[in-house]
Amino acid sequence: MTETTLADTDWTAPLGGSAVLAADYDSHDQQLLRLYALGKQRQWNSDSRLDWSLPVDPDNPLGMPDSFVWIAGSELWDRLPPAEHSVLRRHAAAWASSQLLHGEQFSLVAVSKIAQSAPEADAKLFAATQIMDEARHTEVVNRLLTEKIGLRYGLTGSLAGLFDNVVRDARWDFCALGVQVVLENLALATLTVQRDRTRIPLIRSLTTYVMQDEARHVAFGRIMLRRTYRDLTSAELREREEFVVESCWSLREGFVGEAIWNTLDYGAQECIAIARTSPALRQYRRRLFMRIVPALRDIGLFGPAVRDALEKMGVLGFAELEESPADSLDALDAAAEELDRSERAARQAEIEQIAALGAAETPEAPEDVRTRQTREDPSDQEPRR
C-alpha cells in the first residue's frame, strides 16, 4: 500500500479554448511529419521494455549519491542519525518522482487541448502521439512510486500555479509554452541528473526511455511556437513573456520540497533555508535553465522583460548555449535503442545460462517423450548433433 503524505485531492480547473477541425489536409510541414513518424515508431510497452523485477535499494530508491539530498553536508544532516538519512532519501525520491508524476498527467491533459485546438493537421497528429507518451509516462512513474518507493506526495504549489495558468487560457499556444518549453524541460533536467548519477539499472532504463520521448515533445514545441510567435503583435508577445517570467521565478524559488520538510520533523524553516542554497539545488536549477533559456531565445520570447528577469536569476548567459550533442533528439533516440539492445542481449544470455544449467542437471528424456514434446511444440526442438 502506497503512503500518501498529503490528502488525495483532485486538482481541477476549467478548460478554455475552442475545438478546431483543420480543413487543409494537403499542406504538410516536413519537420512535424518527421516527429510524427518518430512518435509512431518509438512507442514502447513499459511492461516488456522495463524489467520491473529488478530490485531497488529501499533506503535509496533512486540510487542517487547523498550529495543530491538538498540538506546533505549541512550541520543538520550531520546531526541526524544514519536511520534518518535513509528516511530522508526515500522521502526525497518520493517527492521528486511525485512531482514528475503530476507533471506527466498534467501534460496528458494539456496536450489533449493542443490536439483539440491547434490549427494545423500535422500538429494534431503529433499531439496524438504525445498523448500516448504522456499516458505511458504517467503509468510508469506511478508504478515506480507504488511498487518501488511506496510513498507518494501531493502536487506542489509552484506546479499547481503553472497548471492553473495554462489550462484556463483559451489559446492553444499557452499549453505548448507551458508544457513543451517549461514543463518538459523541467522533466528533462530532473531525468538527466537521475540517468547520469543513479546506481540502479531500473532507474537508468526508465529515465532513458522517458527522456527519448520528452526530446520529441520539446522539439515539437520549438517548431510550432517559433513559427507562431513570428506573427504576433508586440502586445501579444509581452503577454506570453509575462507568463514565462512568472513560471521561471516560480520554479526557481518555489521548487524546494517544502512538503518534505513539513512532513519530516527536522525543523521545516531551517531545512528550506538550507535547501535554497544547496549545491544540489543549484545544479538542478542550472540544468533547468540551460534548457529553458536557449528555447526562449529560439522561439522569439526574449524581449527586455525576459532578459532582465533571467539576468536577475543569474542565468541569462545560457542564452548563448547551443544544444548539447548528448541531449539532441537523435542522440537520445540512439541511447534508448542501444540500451534496449543491450538489455535484450543480457536477458537472452541469462535465459541461455539458465537453460544450460537445466540441461546439465536434467536426465535425458526417453526418445518417445522427446518426440511427443516436439510434435506438441516444434519451436522447442533442438537440432540433432
Phi, psi and chi 1 to 4 in degrees:
 res  aa     phi    psi   chi1   chi2   chi3   chi4
   1 MET       -  127.0 -173.7   70.3  176.5      -
   2 THR   -81.7  126.9  -55.4      -      -      -
   3 GLU   -73.5  145.1  -61.3  175.1   52.4      -
   4 THR  -121.6  121.2  -56.5      -      -      -
   5 THR   -76.7  -23.6   59.4      -      -      -
   6 LEU  -120.1  158.6  -62.3  178.3      -      -
   7 ALA   -60.0  138.4      -      -      -      -
   8 ASP   -74.0  100.4  -82.0  -36.8      -      -
   9 THR  -125.0  138.6   55.8      -      -      -
  10 ASP   -71.2  139.2  -66.5  -23.5      -      -
  11 TRP   -90.8  126.7  174.6   86.8      -      -
  12 THR  -132.0  147.6   60.2      -      -      -
  13 ALA  -159.0  146.2      -      -      -      -
  14 PRO   -68.4  142.3   24.0  -32.8      -      -
  15 LEU   -91.4  125.6  -75.9  169.6      -      -
  16 GLY   -97.4  163.7      -      -      -      -
  17 GLY   119.2  170.7      -      -      -      -
  18 SER  -123.8  148.0  -58.0      -      -      -
  19 ALA   -77.8  136.5      -      -      -      -
  20 VAL  -123.0  123.3  175.0      -      -      -
  21 LEU  -101.3  106.2 -170.4   63.7      -      -
  22 ALA   -65.3  132.6      -      -      -      -
  23 ALA   -92.4  -22.0      -      -      -      -
  24 ASP   -93.8   99.8 -170.8   -7.2      -      -
  25 TYR   -91.6   -6.6  -66.6   94.9      -      -
  26 ASP  -101.2  -20.0  -60.8  -41.9      -      -
  27 SER   -87.7  125.5  -63.7      -      -      -
  28 HIS  -127.4  146.8  -63.8  -64.4      -      -
  29 ASP  -105.2  117.9 -176.8  -71.3      -      -
  30 GLN   -65.6  -32.6  -66.8  -54.9  -48.6      -
  31 GLN   -65.2  -43.6  -72.2  180.0  -56.7      -
  32 LEU   -67.5  -38.2  -68.0 -178.5      -      -
  33 LEU   -65.4  -35.6  -73.0  179.5      -      -
  34 ARG   -65.2  -44.1  175.0  176.7  179.2 -106.2
  35 LEU   -63.7  -38.3  -72.4  176.3      -      -
  36 TYR   -63.7  -42.0  173.4   56.1      -      -
  37 ALA   -63.2  -42.9      -      -      -      -
  38 LEU   -63.9  -39.4  -72.2  173.2      -      -
  39 GLY   -60.7  -37.7      -      -      -      -
  40 LYS   -70.3  -43.2  -67.9 -172.6  -67.0 -177.5
  41 GLN   -72.0  -30.6  -63.7  163.4    7.9      -
  42 ARG   -97.0   13.3  -61.4  -66.2 -170.0 -101.2
  43 GLN   -63.9  141.0  -65.5  -62.8  -43.4      -
  44 TRP  -140.1  152.6   48.1  -81.1      -      -
  45 ASN   -99.9  117.1 -175.4  -18.7      -      -
  46 SER   -66.0  -25.2   63.5      -      -      -
  47 ASP   -69.1  -35.8  -67.4  -32.9      -      -
  48 SER   -99.6  -30.2   56.4      -      -      -
  49 ARG   -76.2  -34.6 -176.8   67.2   66.9   86.2
  50 LEU  -104.2  136.3  -63.5  172.8      -      -
  51 ASP   -91.3   93.0 -174.0   -6.0      -      -
  52 TRP   -73.2   -8.1  -68.3   99.6      -      -
  53 SER   -77.5  -14.2   68.0      -      -      -
  54 LEU   -64.4  136.2  -68.8  171.9      -      -
  55 PRO   -79.9  158.9   30.7  -35.1      -      -
  56 VAL  -122.2  160.9  -56.5      -      -      -
  57 ASP   -79.3  115.6 -179.2   -5.3      -      -
  58 PRO   -61.0  -23.6   20.4  -31.6      -      -
  59 ASP   -85.4  -10.3  -67.0  -27.2      -      -
  60 ASN  -157.1   72.7 -172.2    5.5      -      -
  61 PRO   -61.0  -29.3  -21.4   32.1      -      -
  62 LEU   -92.1   -5.5  -64.6 -177.9      -      -
  63 GLY    65.9   32.6      -      -      -      -
  64 MET   -95.6  148.4  -61.9  -67.6  -73.1      -
  65 PRO   -60.5  152.8  -19.2   30.5      -      -
  66 ASP   -60.3  -23.9  -78.4  -13.6      -      -
  67 SER   -61.7  -15.0   57.8      -      -      -
  68 PHE   -94.7    3.0  -73.4   89.2      -      -
  69 VAL   -85.5  127.6  177.3      -      -      -
  70 TRP   -65.0  -21.0  -72.2  -17.1      -      -
  71 ILE  -106.2    5.8   66.3  168.4      -      -
  72 ALA   -61.6  141.8      -      -      -      -
  73 GLY    86.8   -8.0      -      -      -      -
  74 SER   -85.5  167.7   66.9      -      -      -
  75 GLU   -62.5  -34.8  -67.5 -177.0    2.5      -
  76 LEU   -62.8  -45.2  172.6   59.0      -      -
  77 TRP   -58.7  -43.5  171.1  -92.6      -      -
  78 ASP   -65.7  -28.6  -68.0  -20.5      -      -
  79 ARG   -76.2  -23.2  -67.8 -162.0  -55.4  -93.1
  80 LEU   -74.0  139.4  -66.1  175.0      -      -
  81 PRO   -68.6  157.4   22.5  -31.0      -      -
  82 PRO   -53.7  -35.0  -27.4   35.1      -      -
  83 ALA   -62.2  -35.6      -      -      -      -
  84 GLU   -72.0  -28.7  -76.3  -59.6  -49.2      -
  85 HIS   -60.1  -41.8  -69.5  174.1      -      -
  86 SER   -64.3  -42.5  -62.6      -      -      -
  87 VAL   -59.8  -44.7  169.8      -      -      -
  88 LEU   -67.6  -39.9 -179.7   49.4      -      -
  89 ARG   -58.3  -44.0  -69.1 -173.7 -160.0  101.9
  90 ARG   -65.1  -43.2  178.7  169.0  170.6 -103.9
  91 HIS   -67.9  -38.1  -82.8 -101.2      -      -
  92 ALA   -64.5  -41.8      -      -      -      -
  93 ALA   -63.4  -41.4      -      -      -      -
  94 ALA   -66.6  -42.0      -      -      -      -
  95 TRP   -64.9  -47.8 -177.5   84.9      -      -
  96 ALA   -62.9  -44.2      -      -      -      -
  97 SER   -68.9  -33.4  -60.4      -      -      -
  98 SER   -66.0  -41.8  -65.2      -      -      -
  99 GLN   -65.9  -35.8  -56.3  -40.0  -52.9      -
 100 LEU   -62.7  -43.1 -175.7   61.0      -      -
 101 LEU   -59.6  -49.8  170.3   65.8      -      -
 102 HIS   -62.8  -37.6  -54.8  -44.5      -      -
 103 GLY   -64.8  -38.7      -      -      -      -
 104 GLU   -66.5  -42.1  -61.8  -66.0   -6.9      -
 105 GLN   -67.4  -39.0 -173.9 -172.2  171.4      -
 106 PHE   -62.6  -41.3  172.3   74.7      -      -
 107 SER   -60.7  -38.4  -63.7      -      -      -
 108 LEU   -56.9  -45.0  171.8   61.8      -      -
 109 VAL   -68.3  -46.5  171.9      -      -      -
 110 ALA   -68.1  -39.9      -      -      -      -
 111 VAL   -69.8  -28.9  177.1      -      -      -
 112 SER   -59.7  -36.5  -59.7      -      -      -
 113 LYS   -68.5  -35.7 -175.6  178.1  171.4 -175.6
 114 ILE   -64.8  -43.1  -65.5  175.0      -      -
 115 ALA   -61.0  -33.3      -      -      -      -
 116 GLN   -74.9  -39.0  166.7 -172.6  -67.8      -
 117 SER  -111.3  -17.6  -55.5      -      -      -
 118 ALA   -60.2  142.5      -      -      -      -
 119 PRO   -81.3  -11.9   28.8  -35.2      -      -
 120 GLU  -110.8  140.3  -61.1  177.9   26.0      -
 121 ALA   -63.4  -39.8      -      -      -      -
 122 ASP   -63.0  -37.1  -69.0  -15.8      -      -
 123 ALA   -65.7  -39.0      -      -      -      -
 124 LYS   -63.5  -39.8  -65.7  176.4 -177.2  -67.8
 125 LEU   -62.8  -46.0  -65.2  179.0      -      -
 126 PHE   -65.0  -41.7  177.2   81.5      -      -
 127 ALA   -57.7  -33.9      -      -      -      -
 128 ALA   -63.4  -38.3      -      -      -      -
 129 THR   -68.5  -35.0   68.2      -      -      -
 130 GLN   -69.4  -33.8 -174.8  174.6  -13.2      -
 131 ILE   -57.9  -43.7  -69.8  169.3      -      -
 132 MET   -65.8  -39.8 -172.9   61.2 -131.2      -
 133 ASP   -58.0  -47.5  -68.1  -18.6      -      -
 134 GLU   -66.5  -35.3  -55.8  -60.0   -2.1      -
 135 ALA   -62.1  -42.9      -      -      -      -
 136 ARG   -66.4  -41.1 -178.9  171.7   55.1 -108.8
 137 HIS   -64.0  -42.0  -61.9  172.5      -      -
 138 THR   -59.6  -42.4  -58.0      -      -      -
 139 GLU   -61.2  -49.9  171.9 -158.8  -10.5      -
 140 VAL   -72.0  -37.5  -61.0      -      -      -
 141 VAL   -69.5  -39.1  178.6      -      -      -
 142 ASN   -64.4  -37.8 -172.7   52.9      -      -
 143 ARG   -65.4  -38.9 -171.0  168.9  179.2  179.4
 144 LEU   -59.3  -46.9  172.7   67.5      -      -
 145 LEU   -65.1  -40.7  -75.4  158.9      -      -
 146 THR   -75.1  -46.8  -58.1      -      -      -
 147 GLU   -91.4  -27.4  -63.0 -176.8   10.8      -
 148 LYS  -112.5  -32.5  -58.1  -60.7 -176.6 -179.8
 149 ILE  -101.7  -40.6  -60.8  177.6      -      -
 150 GLY    73.7   23.8      -      -      -      -
 151 LEU  -154.9  138.2  178.1   67.3      -      -
 152 ARG  -138.1  140.1 -174.9  167.9   51.3 -120.4
 153 TYR  -105.8  157.4  -87.1   84.7      -      -
 154 GLY   -77.4  179.5      -      -      -      -
 155 LEU   -73.7  128.7  175.9   64.2      -      -
 156 THR   -75.5  153.0 -167.6      -      -      -
 157 GLY   -61.5  -37.2      -      -      -      -
 158 SER   -64.8  -38.6   55.2      -      -      -
 159 LEU   -72.6  -38.1  -73.3 -175.1      -      -
 160 ALA   -59.5  -40.6      -      -      -      -
 161 GLY   -64.1  -41.9      -      -      -      -
 162 LEU   -61.7  -46.8  171.7   63.1      -      -
 163 PHE   -58.2  -45.6  -64.4  176.0      -      -
 164 ASP   -62.0  -43.8 -164.4   68.3      -      -
 165 ASN   -63.1  -37.1  -72.9  -21.9      -      -
 166 VAL   -71.8  -51.7  166.9      -      -      -
 167 VAL   -76.0  -24.4  -59.5      -      -      -
 168 ARG   -73.8  -23.3  -72.7  179.5 -175.3  -85.4
 169 ASP   -77.6  137.6 -160.8  -75.4      -      -
 170 ALA   -76.2  -15.5      -      -      -      -
 171 ARG   -89.8  131.7  -67.2  158.2  -68.9 -170.3
 172 TRP   -63.1  -31.3   71.5  -92.7      -      -
 173 ASP   -68.4  -22.8   71.8  -77.2      -      -
 174 PHE   -67.3  -34.8  -91.3   82.2      -      -
 175 CYS   -63.5  -46.1  -85.1      -      -      -
 176 ALA   -64.2  -39.7      -      -      -      -
 177 LEU   -65.6  -46.1 -174.9   57.3      -      -
 178 GLY   -69.7  -37.0      -      -      -      -
 179 VAL   -88.0  -60.3  173.3      -      -      -
 180 GLN   -71.9  -32.0  -94.6   85.9   -6.3      -
 181 VAL   -93.1  -43.5  173.9      -      -      -
 182 VAL   -92.4  -59.8  178.4      -      -      -
 183 LEU   -69.6  -43.0 -159.1   57.5      -      -
 184 GLU   -66.0  -35.7  -58.9  -76.7   11.2      -
 185 ASN   -70.6  -32.3  -80.4  -49.8      -      -
 186 LEU   -61.0  -45.8  170.4   64.6      -      -
 187 ALA   -62.5  -43.9      -      -      -      -
 188 LEU   -64.3  -38.3  -81.3  170.6      -      -
 189 ALA   -62.2  -44.7      -      -      -      -
 190 THR   -65.8  -46.9  -58.4      -      -      -
 191 LEU   -69.0  -33.8  -65.6  168.7      -      -
 192 THR   -62.6  -45.1  -60.3      -      -      -
 193 VAL   -60.8  -45.1  172.4      -      -      -
 194 GLN   -65.0  -44.0  -67.2  177.9    3.0      -
 195 ARG   -61.3  -42.0  179.2 -159.3   61.4 -175.7
 196 ASP   -76.8  -23.9  -66.9  -13.8      -      -
 197 ARG  -115.3  -13.8  -62.2  -57.7 -177.7   97.3
 198 THR   -68.4  151.2 -175.6      -      -      -
 199 ARG  -106.0    7.8  -60.7 -174.6  -66.1  -89.5
 200 ILE  -111.2  119.9  -63.1  178.2      -      -
 201 PRO   -56.0  -40.6  -27.0   35.2      -      -
 202 LEU   -61.8  -42.3  173.8   62.0      -      -
 203 ILE   -67.0  -39.9  -55.8  -57.1      -      -
 204 ARG   -63.5  -42.0 -175.1  175.2  -62.2  110.2
 205 SER   -65.6  -47.8  -61.9      -      -      -
 206 LEU   -59.3  -48.1 -172.6  154.6      -      -
 207 THR   -65.7  -37.4   53.6      -      -      -
 208 THR   -63.7  -46.0  -61.6      -      -      -
 209 TYR   -69.6  -38.3  -67.1  131.0      -      -
 210 VAL   -67.4  -40.0  172.5      -      -      -
 211 MET   -62.4  -34.9  -73.9  175.3   66.4      -
 212 GLN   -57.7  -44.1  179.4 -171.4   29.0      -
 213 ASP   -67.7  -44.6  -63.7  -21.8      -      -
 214 GLU   -61.7  -34.0  -56.3  -71.5   22.9      -
 215 ALA   -62.2  -37.0      -      -      -      -
 216 ARG   -65.2  -40.6  -70.6 -165.1  -56.0  -86.6
 217 HIS   -64.0  -43.2  -52.5  164.9      -      -
 218 VAL   -63.4  -42.7  169.5      -      -      -
 219 ALA   -61.3  -41.2      -      -      -      -
 220 PHE   -60.4  -46.8  168.4   72.1      -      -
 221 GLY   -60.0  -43.3      -      -      -      -
 222 ARG   -66.1  -40.2  -70.3  174.8   75.6  153.8
 223 ILE   -63.2  -50.0  -68.6  168.9      -      -
 224 MET   -67.4  -44.8  -71.8  -64.5  -63.2      -
 225 LEU   -74.9  -35.1  -65.8  176.1      -      -
 226 ARG   -57.4  -44.2 -175.2 -170.1  -51.0  127.8
 227 ARG   -70.4  -43.1  179.2 -171.7  -48.7  154.7
 228 THR   -66.4  -41.7  -60.0      -      -      -
 229 TYR   -76.6  -12.8  -70.7  164.6      -      -
 230 ARG   -65.0  -26.3  -73.0  173.7 -174.7  157.4
 231 ASP  -101.3    4.4  -61.1  -32.0      -      -
 232 LEU   -86.0  154.4  -63.7 -172.2      -      -
 233 THR   -76.1  167.7   65.8      -      -      -
 234 SER   -60.3  -39.5  -62.6      -      -      -
 235 ALA   -65.6  -40.6      -      -      -      -
 236 GLU   -66.1  -39.0  -70.7  170.4  -31.8      -
 237 LEU   -65.8  -40.7  -73.1  173.9      -      -
 238 ARG   -60.6  -38.5  -80.1 -162.9  -58.4  -87.0
 239 GLU   -62.4  -41.0 -171.4  175.9    5.8      -
 240 ARG   -73.4  -33.1  -75.0  149.4  179.5   84.5
 241 GLU   -66.5  -37.2  -70.8 -177.5  -18.9      -
 242 GLU   -61.2  -40.6  -71.6  172.2    2.7      -
 243 PHE   -62.5  -43.6  166.6   75.9      -      -
 244 VAL   -63.2  -46.3  163.9      -      -      -
 245 VAL   -61.0  -46.5  168.9      -      -      -
 246 GLU   -60.7  -42.8 -179.8 -177.6  -13.2      -
 247 SER   -65.3  -42.2  -61.3      -      -      -
 248 CYS   -65.4  -44.4  -72.7      -      -      -
 249 TRP   -62.4  -39.9  -84.8  116.6      -      -
 250 SER   -62.7  -44.0  178.4      -      -      -
 251 LEU   -71.9  -32.0  -68.7  179.5      -      -
 252 ARG   -72.5  -41.7 -173.5 -176.3 -173.5  -81.3
 253 GLU   -97.8  -27.9  -61.1  -59.9  -40.8      -
 254 GLY   -99.2   -9.9      -      -      -      -
 255 PHE   -95.1   66.1 -147.9   64.2      -      -
 256 VAL  -122.6   14.7  -67.7      -      -      -
 257 GLY    72.2   37.3      -      -      -      -
 258 GLU   -54.1  -37.9  -64.1   99.6  -36.7      -
 259 ALA   -62.0  -32.9      -      -      -      -
 260 ILE   -62.6  -49.2  -56.1  173.9      -      -
 261 TRP   -73.1  -26.6  -42.9  121.8      -      -
 262 ASN   -76.8  -22.7  -71.3  -33.1      -      -
 263 THR   -84.2  -43.5  -60.4      -      -      -
 264 LEU   -90.4  139.1  -59.7  176.6      -      -
 265 ASP   -89.4   63.7 -169.3   19.2      -      -
 266 TYR  -108.3   -4.0  -56.2  153.4      -      -
 267 GLY    99.5   91.9      -      -      -      -
 268 ALA   -60.4  -45.8      -      -      -      -
 269 GLN   -65.3  -39.6  -67.2  -51.9  -50.5      -
 270 GLU   -64.1  -42.5 -178.8 -178.3    3.6      -
 271 CYS   -64.1  -43.5  -70.6      -      -      -
 272 ILE   -63.3  -41.5  -68.6  171.4      -      -
 273 ALA   -63.4  -41.1      -      -      -      -
 274 ILE   -65.9  -43.8  -64.5  170.0      -      -
 275 ALA   -60.5  -39.5      -      -      -      -
 276 ARG   -60.8  -27.1  -71.9 -169.5 -174.0  -77.9
 277 THR  -110.9   11.7   60.3      -      -      -
 278 SER   -75.3  146.8   72.3      -      -      -
 279 PRO   -58.3  -35.5  -24.0   33.9      -      -
 280 ALA   -64.8  -41.7      -      -      -      -
 281 LEU   -69.6  -35.7 -173.8   55.5      -      -
 282 ARG   -62.5  -40.0  -74.6 -159.6  -59.2  -89.4
 283 GLN   -66.5  -40.4 -179.1  169.3  -16.0      -
 284 TYR   -59.9  -46.5  150.9   74.1      -      -
 285 ARG   -62.1  -40.0  -72.0  170.7  175.9  163.8
 286 ARG   -60.9  -47.5  177.4 -179.5  174.2   82.9
 287 ARG   -60.5  -40.2  -64.8  -94.8 -170.3  169.3
 288 LEU   -65.4  -51.4  174.1   62.4      -      -
 289 PHE   -79.3  -19.5  -72.8  105.0      -      -
 290 MET   -63.1  -22.5  -77.5  175.4   66.4      -
 291 ARG   -95.2  -43.9  -63.7  176.1 -179.1  -80.6
 292 ILE   -70.9  -43.1  -71.7 -179.1      -      -
 293 VAL   -63.2  -49.5  175.2      -      -      -
 294 PRO   -61.8  -32.4  -23.1   34.5      -      -
 295 ALA   -65.3  -41.6      -      -      -      -
 296 LEU   -63.7  -41.6  -66.2  175.5      -      -
 297 ARG   -62.4  -41.3 -178.0 -161.0   61.3 -174.7
 298 ASP   -66.1  -39.7 -178.4   47.1      -      -
 299 ILE   -87.4   -3.2   64.3  176.7      -      -
 300 GLY    92.1   15.7      -      -      -      -
 301 LEU  -101.9   70.9  -70.3 -173.6      -      -
 302 PHE  -140.4   42.7 -143.9   60.3      -      -
 303 GLY   -76.6 -178.9      -      -      -      -
 304 PRO   -56.1  -39.5  -25.4   34.2      -      -
 305 ALA   -65.8  -40.2      -      -      -      -
 306 VAL   -67.9  -46.5  171.4      -      -      -
 307 ARG   -62.8  -40.1  -67.5 -163.0  -58.2  -88.5
 308 ASP   -63.0  -43.4 -179.3   61.9      -      -
 309 ALA   -65.2  -43.3      -      -      -      -
 310 LEU   -66.1  -33.8  -64.7  176.0      -      -
 311 GLU   -66.5  -41.2 -174.5  172.8   16.6      -
 312 LYS   -64.3  -31.3  -70.1  176.9  179.4  176.1
 313 MET   -77.9  -12.0  -63.7  179.6 -156.8      -
 314 GLY    79.7   23.6      -      -      -      -
 315 VAL  -124.5    7.5  -63.1      -      -      -
 316 LEU   -60.7  -31.6 -178.6   60.4      -      -
 317 GLY   -60.5  -21.4      -      -      -      -
 318 PHE   -69.0  -11.6  -67.9  146.0      -      -
 319 ALA   -62.0  -25.9      -      -      -      -
 320 GLU   -84.7   -4.3  -55.8  -53.9  -42.3      -
 321 LEU   -74.4  140.1  -70.4  179.0      -      -
 322 GLU   -93.0  167.4  -61.2  -63.9  -26.6      -
 323 GLU   -63.1  133.1 -177.5  178.6   49.8      -
 324 SER   -65.3  133.6  166.9      -      -      -
 325 PRO   -54.5  -34.5  -24.6   33.3      -      -
 326 ALA   -71.6  -17.9      -      -      -      -
 327 ASP  -102.7    3.6  -68.4  -23.7      -      -
 328 SER   -69.6  159.6   69.6      -      -      -
 329 LEU   -58.4  -45.2  179.2   59.3      -      -
 330 ASP   -64.9  -39.4  -69.4  -20.7      -      -
 331 ALA   -67.0  -41.4      -      -      -      -
 332 LEU   -68.8  -35.8  -71.3  170.0      -      -
 333 ASP   -61.4  -46.2  -90.5  -11.1      -      -
 334 ALA   -63.9  -39.4      -      -      -      -
 335 ALA   -63.6  -41.9      -      -      -      -
 336 ALA   -66.7  -40.4      -      -      -      -
 337 GLU   -66.4  -41.1  -70.3  176.1   -0.9      -
 338 GLU   -64.5  -40.3  176.5   57.8   31.2      -
 339 LEU   -62.9  -41.5  178.8   61.3      -      -
 340 ASP   -63.1  -42.9 -170.6   35.1      -      -
 341 ARG   -62.9  -45.1  -77.9 -166.3  -63.2  -89.9
 342 SER   -67.1  -37.6   64.2      -      -      -
 343 GLU   -69.7  -38.1  -71.3 -176.6  -18.0      -
 344 ARG   -63.0  -41.6  -76.6 -158.4  -53.1  -92.7
 345 ALA   -64.5  -40.3      -      -      -      -
 346 ALA   -65.6  -41.6      -      -      -      -
 347 ARG   -64.4  -41.0  -71.6 -165.5  -66.5  -89.5
 348 GLN   -65.1  -40.2 -177.0   60.7   32.4      -
 349 ALA   -63.7  -39.1      -      -      -      -
 350 GLU   -65.5  -42.2 -177.7  179.0    4.7      -
 351 ILE   -60.8  -45.5  -68.7  169.2      -      -
 352 GLU   -65.2  -37.3  -67.9  174.0   -5.0      -
 353 GLN   -64.6  -44.1 -177.2 -179.6   25.3      -
 354 ILE   -64.9  -41.2  -66.5  171.2      -      -
 355 ALA   -62.9  -40.0      -      -      -      -
 356 ALA   -65.1  -40.3      -      -      -      -
 357 LEU   -63.1  -41.7  -71.5  171.9      -      -
 358 GLY   -64.3  -39.9      -      -      -      -
 359 ALA   -66.0  -34.2      -      -      -      -
 360 ALA   -72.3  -27.3      -      -      -      -
 361 GLU  -100.3  -12.9  -63.7  172.6   -0.3      -
 362 THR   -97.9  127.8  -55.9      -      -      -
 363 PRO   -60.2  147.3  -19.2   29.8      -      -
 364 GLU   -63.9  135.3 -176.0  175.9    0.8      -
 365 ALA   -74.9  149.1      -      -      -      -
 366 PRO   -58.3  154.7  -20.8   30.4      -      -
 367 GLU   -59.8  -38.3 -176.0   61.9   29.4      -
 368 ASP   -68.5  -33.2   59.9  -29.7      -      -
 369 VAL   -69.0  -44.2  174.8      -      -      -
 370 ARG   -62.6  -39.2  -68.4  173.0   60.6 -168.4
 371 THR   -64.6  -42.9  -57.5      -      -      -
 372 ARG   -63.2  -41.0 -175.7  169.0   66.5 -109.4
 373 GLN   -62.6  -38.5  -69.5  172.9  -23.9      -
 374 THR   -65.2  -40.6  -61.3      -      -      -
 375 ARG   -63.9  -34.8  -74.9 -160.3  -58.2  -91.0
 376 GLU   -72.5  -35.1  -68.1  170.9   -8.2      -
 377 ASP  -147.6   89.0 -172.8   -0.8      -      -
 378 PRO   -61.2  -23.6  -20.2   30.6      -      -
 379 SER   -67.2  -18.9   65.3      -      -      -
 380 ASP   -85.8   -7.5  -71.7  -19.6      -      -
 381 GLN   -69.8  132.7 -175.3  176.7   11.5      -
 382 GLU   -94.0  145.2  -65.7 -177.6    2.1      -
 383 PRO   -62.5  141.3   21.1  -31.3      -      -
 384 ARG   -70.5  144.0  -67.4 -175.0  179.5  -86.3
 385 ARG  -100.9      -  -67.4  179.1  173.2   83.4
